[in-house]
Amino acid sequence: MLLRVTTLLTGATGFLGSRLLLGLLTTRGRHVTVLGRGAASELRFRVLTTLENLAGGGIGARARSRLRCVSGDVTRPWLGLAPAVYGRLAREAEAIWHCAGDIALTGERERLFRANVHGTERILELAESAPPDCRLVHMSTVAVAGGRRRGVVAEENLTDVFGFETHYDESKYRAETLVRDWARRLGRSVVVLRPSIVASDAAHREGMPGHPLRVLGDMIDAIARNGAPGIPPAVSRRRGGPELRLRLRVPADAEFNIVPDGYATEAMLRIGHDAATEDLGRGVRTFHVVHPEETAMRLIVEAVEARHPGLRLDCVGDLPDPTPAERFVVDHLPGFLSYCHHRRTYGRGSAAEWTSGLPDPAPVDRGYLARAMGFTGAAPTPGTG
């Protein structure tokens, strides 16, 4: 049986992976083999449903014909595949895009390391069996900078001297370290992509993968709808109840790097597919896929307060004698609140060079944040979800 040259993609049902898959199949016209959990037929149904929602309709018969789905698990030996299937995937691969991972900021260490570290180990084993010119594209994150709070993080920087804010940060750092060591040992070609917070302001459809801002918005709406310790349901505030004031131990001038999904996806494809196909060379090249402008925390605060009248969020330097409501927020948003203290920025010289001609994304304003967090309809009321 003749081999079919293909791009192997993990994480195709995730927020970023699904967008990259759509681009590889359509604008780049590649044959793509998706590796994911569940029976192959069920996996293909989930993947195609996601792609059709992203594309606003069908993706076309030709693109569908270039998609193959294989049931597997990146955390298992041999990816959970029979040896013959495993060997065939390795021989066919012209590129491997490893996007699968666990992005839970509050996840347990063992769970995060199983998905992000051990899963990467299994993919590196497969890549080692692939042809020498097979390039690896590894999805990392700017969070590998860990607890570093100031300065400019260069694209080639990778260190653990600052410690880590969350187990997620550390797991992604360990995974990237594995990738670098592997490429150095074998003299192989690797592209490492480090996105910041990737978000979308498109209307969210049920069953579609979410992104961090949408998760944050859903959590805020759920708390407002149902109440929490020290937080009455939103309806009581709208009926003339007292204003609810929540202090957040967050610098008033806190900023985040938030990059729109359309820009991030196209930048990644230009780097990991277009430019890498022409002139990658040996070794590891790392790219920050980030917005050139930071987004002020005050815009997020304004969007939340506009969504929920009667709620006031105050950013304070210290939080003495927290109320039950304030303790609840601290307990449920530890990663988010930790990141608020970062004043670091990210160098993007290599990314800008390899995406020459791609216009920078527009600044992220309050309207974009409101849409990204799902704050476009009426504020939720108790008992509606």
Backbone hydrogen bonds, N-H to C=O, Kabsch-Sander energy under -0.5 kcal/mol:
donor,donor_aa,acceptor,acceptor_aa,energy
5,V,3,L,-0.6
6,T,92,E,-2.1
7,T,31,H,-2.8
8,L,6,T,-0.5
8,L,95,A,-2.6
9,L,33,T,-2.7
10,T,97,W,-2.3
11,G,35,L,-0.7
14,G,11,G,-1.6
18,S,14,G,-2.1
19,R,15,F,-0.9
20,L,16,L,-2.3
21,L,17,G,-2.4
22,L,18,S,-2.1
23,G,19,R,-1.8
24,L,20,L,-2.6
25,L,21,L,-2.5
26,T,22,L,-2.2
28,R,23,G,-2.3
30,R,24,L,-3.5
32,V,30,R,-0.5
32,V,66,R,-2.5
33,T,7,T,-3.1
34,V,32,V,-0.6
34,V,68,R,-3.3
35,L,9,L,-2.4
36,G,34,V,-0.5
36,G,70,V,-2.0
43,L,39,A,-2.9
44,R,40,A,-2.6
45,F,41,S,-1.9
46,R,42,E,-2.4
47,V,43,L,-2.7
48,L,44,R,-2.8
49,T,45,F,-2.4
50,T,46,R,-2.2
51,L,47,V,-2.6
52,E,48,L,-2.6
53,N,49,T,-1.9
54,L,50,T,-2.4
55,A,51,L,-2.7
56,G,52,E,-0.6
56,G,53,N,-0.5
57,G,52,E,-2.5
64,R,60,G,-2.2
65,S,61,A,-2.2
66,R,62,R,-0.9
66,R,63,A,-0.8
67,L,64,R,-1.4
68,R,32,V,-2.4
70,V,34,V,-3.1
72,G,36,G,-2.9
73,D,79,L,-2.2
76,R,73,D,-1.7
79,L,76,R,-2.0
80,G,77,P,-2.2
81,L,78,W,-2.1
86,Y,82,A,-2.7
87,G,83,P,-2.6
88,R,84,A,-1.9
89,L,85,V,-2.5
90,A,86,Y,-2.1
91,R,87,G,-2.3
92,E,88,R,-2.2
93,A,89,L,-1.2
94,E,6,T,-2.5
95,A,6,T,-0.9
96,I,135,R,-2.4
97,W,8,L,-3.3
98,H,96,I,-0.7
98,H,137,V,-3.0
99,C,10,T,-0.9
99,C,97,W,-1.0
103,I,101,G,-0.6
105,L,103,I,-0.7
107,G,104,A,-1.5
112,L,108,E,-2.4
113,F,109,R,-2.7
114,R,110,E,-2.1
115,A,111,R,-1.8
116,N,112,L,-3.0
117,V,113,F,-1.4
118,H,113,F,-2.6
119,G,114,R,-0.7
121,E,117,V,-2.1
122,R,118,H,-2.1
123,I,119,G,-1.7
124,L,120,T,-2.4
125,E,121,E,-1.8
126,L,122,R,-1.7
127,A,123,I,-2.8
128,E,124,L,-2.0
129,S,125,E,-0.9
129,S,126,L,-1.0
130,A,126,L,-0.7
130,A,127,A,-0.8
134,C,131,P,-2.2
135,R,94,E,-1.5
136,L,189,S,-1.8
137,V,96,I,-3.4
138,H,136,L,-0.6
138,H,191,V,-3.1
139,M,98,H,-2.3
139,M,137,V,-0.5
140,S,138,H,-0.8
140,S,193,L,-3.2
142,V,195,P,-2.2
144,V,141,T,-1.6
145,A,142,V,-1.8
146,G,143,A,-2.3
147,G,163,G,-2.5
148,R,145,A,-1.7
153,V,151,G,-0.6
153,V,345,T,-3.0
154,A,152,V,-0.7
157,N,154,A,-1.3
163,G,160,D,-1.6
170,E,166,T,-1.6
171,S,167,H,-2.6
172,K,168,Y,-2.3
173,Y,169,D,-2.1
174,R,170,E,-2.8
175,A,171,S,-1.9
176,E,172,K,-2.2
177,T,173,Y,-2.3
178,L,174,R,-2.1
179,V,175,A,-2.0
180,R,176,E,-2.4
181,D,177,T,-2.5
182,W,178,L,-2.4
183,A,179,V,-2.4
184,R,180,R,-2.2
185,R,181,D,-2.4
186,L,182,W,-2.1
187,G,183,A,-1.7
188,R,183,A,-1.2
190,V,283,G,-2.4
191,V,136,L,-3.0
192,V,190,V,-0.5
192,V,285,R,-2.9
193,L,138,H,-2.6
193,L,191,V,-0.5
194,R,192,V,-0.5
194,R,287,F,-3.2
196,S,289,V,-1.5
197,I,257,N,-2.0
198,V,196,S,-0.9
199,A,259,V,-1.9
208,M,205,R,-2.2
215,V,211,H,-2.4
216,L,212,P,-2.3
217,G,213,L,-2.6
218,D,214,R,-2.7
219,M,215,V,-2.1
220,I,216,L,-2.4
221,D,217,G,-2.6
222,A,218,D,-2.4
223,I,219,M,-2.3
224,A,220,I,-2.5
225,R,221,D,-2.5
226,N,222,A,-2.5
227,G,223,I,-2.5
228,A,231,I,-2.4
231,I,228,A,-3.2
234,A,224,A,-3.5
236,S,233,P,-1.2
237,R,233,P,-0.8
237,R,234,A,-0.7
238,R,234,A,-2.0
239,R,235,V,-1.1
240,G,237,R,-1.2
241,G,236,S,-1.5
244,L,310,G,-3.2
245,R,243,E,-0.7
246,L,244,L,-0.5
246,L,312,R,-3.0
248,L,314,D,-3.2
250,V,248,L,-2.5
250,V,316,V,-0.7
254,A,251,P,-1.9
255,E,342,H,-0.6
256,F,295,T,-2.7
258,I,256,F,-0.8
259,V,197,I,-2.8
261,D,199,A,-2.4
264,A,260,P,-2.4
265,T,261,D,-2.9
266,E,262,G,-1.9
267,A,263,Y,-2.6
268,M,264,A,-2.4
269,L,265,T,-2.3
270,R,266,E,-2.4
271,I,267,A,-2.1
272,G,268,M,-3.5
273,H,269,L,-2.0
274,D,269,L,-2.0
275,A,270,R,-3.3
276,A,271,I,-1.2
277,T,273,H,-1.7
278,E,274,D,-1.0
279,D,275,A,-2.6
280,L,276,A,-0.6
283,G,188,R,-1.7
285,R,190,V,-2.3
287,F,192,V,-2.5
289,V,194,R,-1.6
289,V,287,F,-0.7
290,V,288,H,-1.1
295,T,256,F,-3.9
297,M,254,A,-3.2
299,L,296,A,-1.3
300,I,296,A,-0.8
300,I,297,M,-0.5
301,V,297,M,-2.2
302,E,298,R,-2.6
303,A,299,L,-2.0
304,V,300,I,-2.3
305,E,301,V,-2.6
306,A,302,E,-2.2
307,R,303,A,-1.5
308,H,304,V,-1.9
311,L,308,H,-1.6
312,R,244,L,-3.0
314,D,246,L,-2.7
314,D,312,R,-0.5
315,C,313,L,-0.5
316,V,248,L,-2.9
316,V,314,D,-0.6
327,R,323,T,-2.6
328,F,324,P,-2.1
329,V,325,A,-2.0
330,V,326,E,-2.1
331,D,327,R,-2.4
332,H,328,F,-1.6
333,L,329,V,-1.6
337,L,333,L,-2.4
338,S,334,P,-2.0
339,Y,335,G,-2.3
340,C,336,F,-1.1
341,H,338,S,-1.6
342,H,339,Y,-1.8
343,R,149,R,-3.9
345,T,151,G,-2.1
347,G,153,V,-2.7
352,A,348,R,-2.7
353,E,349,G,-2.1
354,W,350,S,-2.5
355,T,351,A,-0.8
356,S,353,E,-1.1
358,L,355,T,-2.5
365,D,363,P,-0.7
369,L,365,D,-2.2
370,A,366,R,-2.5
371,R,367,G,-2.2
372,A,368,Y,-2.9
373,M,369,L,-2.2
374,G,371,R,-1.3
375,F,370,A,-3.3
376,T,374,G,-0.9
377,G,374,G,-0.6
384,T,381,T,-1.5
